[in-house]
Amino acid sequence: MSLSVEFIIKESVLLVRLEGELDHHEATNLREEWQAQLAQNQVGHVIVNLEKLTFMDSSGLGVMLGRYKEIQAAGWEMVICSISPEVRRLFDLSGMFKIVKLVDNEDFALQMLGVAS
């Protein structure tokens, strides 16, 4: 299975919905598409919905960490939501949740960032 990516803009928030498998084959494309979305749109905060992501390896984690650093450096916030158990284990082992917030769902993440869903 490959990776399906959906980018949605809600006010100043970029929603990134991932479905499928994020591995080293898909990581470069995702990074480039995500950076293009950030550059082209007037957005700041980012919500990454991982509900339908079934697999992620360390290269996917690298994409997440890289975007987190870019977003944080610009003074914005990145939030992860709706994470699948398989992917959550990788995030837990990596210590990512020590720096990136995890919330239950997209609606809560939008409210937390001041956007009415």
Order of alpha helices (4+ residues) and beta strands (2+ residues): beta-beta-alpha-beta-alpha-beta-alpha-beta-alpha
